[in-house]
């Protein structure tokens, strides 16, 4: 009897039958991932010369939406996708151990949980694109899935696939718990934590445990904590300046051990996949102080680097040529090696600074009647609009740990500079 032909259209689903995974969408290939993550704003119209400068300035701001995923970002997407699906695979609704977990029974009475922990980390200097990459990856998944009927639940289930928030600058357990509760309300519309948030709570661990119970009962698929360095206190500028050349910068100090202990417990016992992101100094402090460091990166470690070097193909062949399409002048500048060198020199290859310089150079050009873009426009823009970050750029170029420690103080939390910058370049 002849063998039956293999149907190439058959989809092999390793998670078939799991209602927690069914509505997450398909498992995407690398090209499919790139397609859903890329964003190319509309290019300038062909009749750009007929449009007044003050109108072009506002059209120019669309370049801030330009996004071209790097290989690292696509790998990050795959890490997050596996974390979510694999954790739900081990929390199958038909398993009795799942409901012991969800019920909040004391650990000593629960069956032994053999499911692995899922943790990953994303690290990069401020402006390297790590937070933007994470948020774009997250939004490829539904955040909320409404199940009108669900196993063992009479009224169905509101499944929360992911939750993302910044670690509060205070770094204390009470601040972290309040931030988690606020983010939960924003995502779900639930009033579950209103009473707690309105009260005079001072017991951080109790607040965190209250939030955890609710998150577990809604099958939270992934928790993302950004700005992880906020769990630590930066040494004073005076202390950092006292460090001698060649010496490592002073270590960050823990603000509140309770927050770190809770993070580790969430990984160890409650099967809430955790993704942390932040600057190199914050991640370094985190891995030095958590006892089971490997759990933080058991699913992946992703380092987002700024563009660097004469032979950086990602910048020279991919990013800059596409950025070059967004010139809102009648006579565009040629995308040459000289222009690339200048941009790298004045921005240290930090993507956020590159976009800022590109926009600022247009503003300089718009002051003339020639309707073109020149190398000198980029130089003037760097010396004026981007002057406040010149020291940070110099520190990145130096690759000196002592100077980089200074940089982390100059840029990440100084949002006032960016607010003023975008306001000034977009003003008509």
Secondary structure, DSSP 8 states (H G I E B T S, - for coil): -------TT----TTTT-TTTTTS-----HHHHHHHH-B------TTGGGS-HHHHHHHHGGGGG-B---HHHHHHHHHHHHHHHHHHHHT-TT-HHHHHHHHT--TTTS--------EEEEEE-TTSSHHHHHHHHHTTS-SEEEESSBTTBTT-EEEE--EEEE--TT--HHHHHHHHHHHHHHHH---TTHHHHHS----HHHHHHHHHHHHHHTT---EEEE-GGGGEE---HHHHHHS-TTS-----EES-HHHHHHHHHHHHHS---EEEEE-HHHHHHHHHHSTTGGGGGSSEEEEE----STT-HIIIIIIHHHHTT---SSB-----HHHHHHHHHHHTT-HHHHHHHHHHHHHHHTTSSS-B--HHHHHHHHHHTTGGGHHHHHHHHHT-HHHHHHHHHHSTT-HHHHHHHHHHHH--
